[in-house]
Amino acid sequence: MSILSLEDRARRLRELHAAPEILRVINVWDVISAKAVLALPETRAIATAGHSIAASFGYDDGTIPLETTLDMVGRIVAAAGDVPVSADLDDGYEDTADTIRRAIGVGIVGANMEDRLRPFDESVARVSAAVAAAEAEGVPFALNARTDAIARGGDRPLEESVADAIARGRAFLDAGADVVFVPGVLDAETTARLVEGIGRVSVIGLPGALRAAEYEKLGVARISYGPLTQRVALTAYQDLAADLYRDGVIPESTRALN
């Protein structure tokens, strides 16, 4: 049970984004994965992975109904107690303001919301609407506004994608976002340019990316791991299943985390 108010948890998440040390959030997709992470003393916040929740319910990434996402994330919030929960809300769905109001209603105090490289003005307007909705609820919501300028940049030169990411990121922060998420395998040079150009930047720890400590030295505010945590878990599960088919046994080192 949470002792801190919704507003206090939201402020706590914003403080973690603003701290000089990078905020490391390990993405979860259901209550038991959340509890496994919450049991670790290093956990200061929880982030859900929209891709992973969608996969758990048999949906492709980005196609899960909002109601299904909010039901699961609400359960995770209940398990998290005083630990702030940031949710992946895909692109904010049709009405970003209504999505944020409903998210706050189940105890979410921060969220990822992607632009999917919509037209610039439309993307900024959707961020503004989300921020205004949170303000109307009286919650200092920590919006991690994602730009897909690099992830969906296609064949255009990286220089052009980085410039687009910076322009969008600045506009998102001006519209009230707390931090700007720029997914992609970002090297040190590109990361430094993004941090200098935008300010408060969030990244994803993909294979081939830098380590969290290296991103921290470059001034990155937050690192998360998206669907990768579920993939690691499922890889271990599938490998175990294959071993059991070969007449293997459950390892004695297995912990009773459930």
DRENSE-206173 format. One line per 5 residues: number of its first residue (from 1); their letters; for each residue x, y, z of C-alpha. Coordinates in nm, 4 decimals, padded with zeros to 6 digits. Example, Ala and Ser with C-alpha at 12.3 -4.5 7.8 and 13.67 -1.06 7.14 Angstrom:
<atoms>
1	as	01.2300,-00.4500,00.7800 ~ 01.3670,-00.1060,00.7140
</atoms>
This chain:
<atoms>
1	msils	00.0000,00.0000,00.0000 ~ 00.1234,00.3462,-00.0851 ~ 00.1876,00.5968,00.1941 ~ 00.2965,00.8744,-00.0381 ~ 00.0288,01.0632,-00.2260
6	ledra	-00.0006,01.0494,-00.6036 ~ 00.1379,01.4026,-00.6220 ~ 00.4347,01.3123,-00.4007 ~ 00.5183,01.0099,-00.6161 ~ 00.4992,01.2268,-00.9281
11	rrlre	00.7318,01.4837,-00.7723 ~ 00.9676,01.2037,-00.6733 ~ 00.9887,01.0807,-01.0304 ~ 01.0600,01.4300,-01.1574 ~ 01.3332,01.4670,-00.8942
16	lhaap	01.4910,01.1431,-01.0132 ~ 01.4903,01.2734,-01.3709 ~ 01.6557,01.5957,-01.2588 ~ 01.9238,01.4347,-01.0396 ~ 02.2852,01.4353,-01.1636
21	eilrv	02.2998,01.0554,-01.1549 ~ 02.1211,00.8668,-01.4309 ~ 01.7892,00.7059,-01.3389 ~ 01.8019,00.3366,-01.4270 ~ 01.4556,00.1877,-01.4717
26	invwd	01.4164,-00.1838,-01.5358 ~ 01.1089,-00.2408,-01.7494 ~ 00.8358,-00.4721,-01.6226 ~ 00.5226,-00.6145,-01.7842 ~ 00.3101,-00.7671,-01.5092
31	visak	00.2816,-00.7807,-01.1309 ~ 00.5264,-01.0645,-01.0722 ~ 00.7979,-00.9104,-01.2904 ~ 00.7430,-00.5841,-01.1029 ~ 00.7723,-00.7557,-00.7654
36	avlal	01.0991,-00.9190,-00.8703 ~ 01.2438,-00.5756,-00.9503 ~ 01.0860,-00.4048,-00.6488 ~ 01.2631,-00.6540,-00.4205 ~ 01.5983,-00.5039,-00.5221
41	petra	01.7235,-00.2179,-00.3022 ~ 01.8482,-00.0264,-00.6078 ~ 01.4964,00.0208,-00.7441 ~ 01.3858,00.3839,-00.7212 ~ 01.1165,00.3814,-00.9905
46	iatag	00.9342,00.1323,-01.2104 ~ 00.8725,00.1630,-01.5835 ~ 00.6406,-00.0598,-01.7814 ~ 00.7218,-00.1853,-02.1314 ~ 00.4283,-00.1399,-02.3652
51	hsiaa	00.5703,-00.3869,-02.6155 ~ 00.6044,-00.6507,-02.3436 ~ 00.2543,-00.5980,-02.2027 ~ 00.1123,-00.6169,-02.5546 ~ 00.3005,-00.9414,-02.6216
56	sfgyd	00.1707,-01.0888,-02.2948 ~ -00.1856,-01.0379,-02.4180 ~ -00.1176,-01.1517,-02.7742 ~ -00.1078,-00.8074,-02.9378 ~ 00.1540,-00.6641,-03.1696
61	dgtip	00.3435,-00.3681,-03.0299 ~ 00.1361,-00.0519,-03.0516 ~ -00.1973,-00.2268,-03.1025 ~ -00.3036,-00.3148,-02.7469 ~ -00.6268,-00.1435,-02.6311
66	lettl	-00.5745,00.1315,-02.3760 ~ -00.8161,-00.0369,-02.1343 ~ -00.6025,-00.3523,-02.1270 ~ -00.2837,-00.1549,-02.0692 ~ -00.4352,00.0528,-01.7893
71	dmvgr	-00.5758,-00.2537,-01.6151 ~ -00.2324,-00.4187,-01.6035 ~ -00.0456,-00.1010,-01.5139 ~ -00.2963,-00.0270,-01.2387 ~ -00.2155,-00.3662,-01.0883
76	ivaaa	00.1553,-00.2871,-01.1094 ~ 00.0949,00.0496,-00.9383 ~ -00.0855,-00.1271,-00.6536 ~ 00.2097,-00.3631,-00.6084 ~ 00.4659,-00.0796,-00.6243
81	gdvpv	00.3454,00.1092,-00.3160 ~ 00.5480,00.4273,-00.2750 ~ 00.7708,00.3557,-00.5754 ~ 00.6637,00.5813,-00.8653 ~ 00.5455,00.4063,-01.1806
86	sadld	00.6013,00.5419,-01.5307 ~ 00.3932,00.3709,-01.7986 ~ 00.4477,00.3202,-02.1688 ~ 00.1310,00.4606,-02.3270 ~ 00.2353,00.4054,-02.6898
91	dgyed	00.1471,00.7195,-02.8897 ~ -00.1084,00.8434,-02.6375 ~ -00.3937,00.6920,-02.8398 ~ -00.6534,00.9063,-03.0148 ~ -00.7026,01.1634,-02.7380
96	tadti	-00.3807,01.2204,-02.5458 ~ -00.5493,01.4365,-02.2822 ~ -00.8068,01.1701,-02.2023 ~ -00.5349,00.9027,-02.1985 ~ -00.3321,01.0944,-01.9402
101	rraig	-00.6397,01.1609,-01.7238 ~ -00.7239,00.7919,-01.7256 ~ -00.3634,00.6973,-01.6549 ~ -00.3519,00.9268,-01.3524 ~ -00.6771,00.7658,-01.2446
106	vgivg	-00.5019,00.4304,-01.1957 ~ -00.2049,00.5861,-01.0160 ~ 00.0439,00.6401,-01.2973 ~ 00.2713,00.9402,-01.2312 ~ 00.4756,00.9445,-01.5508
111	anmed	00.4586,00.8061,-01.9025 ~ 00.6335,00.7488,-02.2308 ~ 00.4403,00.8880,-02.5250 ~ 00.5858,00.8503,-02.8743 ~ 00.5424,01.0845,-03.1690
116	rlrpf	00.5744,00.8124,-03.4366 ~ 00.7254,01.0893,-03.6466 ~ 00.3923,01.2627,-03.6984 ~ 00.4115,01.6131,-03.8465 ~ 00.6032,01.8478,-03.6150
121	desva	00.3160,02.0762,-03.5114 ~ 00.0801,01.7856,-03.4523 ~ 00.3374,01.6072,-03.2360 ~ 00.3938,01.9175,-03.0220 ~ 00.0197,01.9756,-02.9874
126	rvsaa	-00.0292,01.6199,-02.8595 ~ 00.2400,01.6717,-02.5959 ~ 00.0837,02.0032,-02.4944 ~ -00.2574,01.8387,-02.4556 ~ -00.1114,01.5627,-02.2384
131	vaaae	00.0687,01.8122,-02.0142 ~ -00.2405,02.0318,-01.9811 ~ -00.4504,01.7315,-01.8810 ~ -00.2072,01.6421,-01.6023 ~ -00.1971,02.0009,-01.4812
136	aegvp	-00.5775,02.0064,-01.4706 ~ -00.5622,01.7002,-01.2453 ~ -00.3147,01.8786,-01.0168 ~ -00.0413,01.6194,-01.0755 ~ 00.3209,01.7135,-01.1619
141	falna	00.3215,01.4342,-01.4179 ~ 00.6639,01.3286,-01.5505 ~ 00.6065,01.2996,-01.9245 ~ 00.8905,01.1214,-02.1043 ~ 00.8058,01.2527,-02.4511
146	rtdai	00.9528,01.0227,-02.7128 ~ 01.0621,01.1296,-03.0566 ~ 01.1165,00.8667,-03.3242 ~ 01.3292,01.1019,-03.5329 ~ 01.6192,00.8556,-03.5227
151	arggd	01.4335,00.5260,-03.4759 ~ 01.2066,00.5965,-03.7741 ~ 01.4511,00.8081,-03.9693 ~ 01.4826,00.5493,-04.2429 ~ 01.7420,00.6216,-04.5092
156	rplee	01.7846,00.9909,-04.4363 ~ 02.1307,01.0988,-04.3136 ~ 02.1904,01.0652,-03.9394 ~ 02.2752,01.4345,-03.9221 ~ 01.9244,01.5197,-04.0438
161	svada	01.7613,01.2792,-03.7982 ~ 01.9614,01.4188,-03.5059 ~ 01.8658,01.7759,-03.6019 ~ 01.5006,01.6698,-03.6190 ~ 01.5273,01.4992,-03.2792
166	iargr	01.6755,01.8139,-03.1268 ~ 01.4078,02.0386,-03.2748 ~ 01.1284,01.8102,-03.1579 ~ 01.2884,01.7559,-02.8188 ~ 01.3228,02.1268,-02.7500
171	aflda	00.9615,02.1841,-02.8523 ~ 00.8418,01.8983,-02.6289 ~ 01.0246,02.0419,-02.3274 ~ 00.8876,02.3882,-02.4052 ~ 00.5401,02.2289,-02.4119
176	gadvv	00.5923,02.0947,-02.0603 ~ 00.7440,01.7475,-02.1025 ~ 00.9808,01.6507,-01.8219 ~ 01.2334,01.4618,-02.0330 ~ 01.2762,01.3648,-02.3993
181	fvpgv	01.3206,01.0009,-02.4980 ~ 01.5302,00.9414,-02.8118 ~ 01.5414,00.5656,-02.8821 ~ 01.8154,00.4152,-03.0955 ~ 02.1647,00.2714,-03.0617
186	ldaet	02.3299,00.5986,-02.9666 ~ 02.7068,00.6340,-02.9657 ~ 02.8893,00.8852,-02.7468 ~ 02.9119,01.1566,-03.0130 ~ 02.5452,01.1425,-03.1051
191	tarlv	02.4407,01.1296,-02.7401 ~ 02.6529,01.4331,-02.6542 ~ 02.4922,01.6295,-02.9387 ~ 02.1442,01.5336,-02.8234 ~ 02.2123,01.6289,-02.4623
196	egigr	02.3647,01.9621,-02.5671 ~ 02.0832,02.0329,-02.8101 ~ 01.7854,01.9202,-02.6034 ~ 01.8853,01.9195,-02.2385 ~ 01.7199,01.6416,-02.0414
201	vsvig	01.7443,01.3244,-02.2514 ~ 01.6293,00.9662,-02.1943 ~ 01.7776,00.6666,-02.3789 ~ 01.7248,00.2923,-02.4188 ~ 01.9881,00.0316,-02.3404
206	lpgal	01.9814,-00.1672,-02.6641 ~ 02.2440,-00.4271,-02.7606 ~ 02.5407,-00.2336,-02.8963 ~ 02.4550,00.0824,-02.7005 ~ 02.6687,00.2378,-02.4292
211	raaey	02.6578,00.1288,-02.0662 ~ 02.4460,00.3283,-01.8233 ~ 02.7534,00.4757,-01.6530 ~ 02.8842,00.5995,-01.9885 ~ 02.5527,00.7662,-02.0677
216	eklgv	02.5556,00.9212,-01.7199 ~ 02.8930,01.0853,-01.7898 ~ 02.7416,01.2346,-02.1047 ~ 02.4603,01.3941,-01.9028 ~ 02.1752,01.1537,-01.9873
221	arisy	01.8889,01.1706,-01.7355 ~ 01.7346,00.8247,-01.7686 ~ 01.7937,00.4838,-01.9210 ~ 01.5354,00.2093,-01.9696 ~ 01.5402,-00.1225,-02.1506
226	gpltq	01.2012,-00.1551,-02.3213 ~ 01.1063,-00.5061,-02.4340 ~ 01.4607,-00.6360,-02.3898 ~ 01.4048,-00.7418,-02.0282 ~ 01.1125,-00.9637,-02.1280
231	rvalt	01.3159,-01.1053,-02.4157 ~ 01.5947,-01.2026,-02.1767 ~ 01.3426,-01.3683,-01.9454 ~ 01.1752,-01.5535,-02.2323 ~ 01.5120,-01.6639,-02.3710
236	ayqdl	01.5994,-01.8189,-02.0349 ~ 01.2532,-01.9803,-02.0184 ~ 01.2765,-02.1271,-02.3676 ~ 01.6301,-02.2531,-02.3037 ~ 01.5097,-02.4190,-01.9824
241	aadly	01.2172,-02.5769,-02.1671 ~ 01.4538,-02.7198,-02.4297 ~ 01.6765,-02.8578,-02.1520 ~ 01.3783,-03.0164,-01.9766 ~ 01.2778,-03.1834,-02.3049
246	rdgvi	01.6297,-03.3309,-02.3079 ~ 01.5599,-03.4815,-01.9620 ~ 01.7183,-03.1931,-01.7752 ~ 01.6208,-03.0787,-01.4270 ~ 01.5213,-02.7504,-01.2659
251	pestr	01.8436,-02.5822,-01.1438 ~ 01.8938,-02.5914,-00.7675 ~ 01.9854,-02.2205,-00.7806 ~ 01.6272,-02.1312,-00.8810 ~ 01.4806,-01.8701,-00.6478
256	aln	01.1153,-01.8760,-00.5383 ~ 01.0353,-01.5295,-00.6754 ~ 00.6721,-01.6129,-00.7402
</atoms>
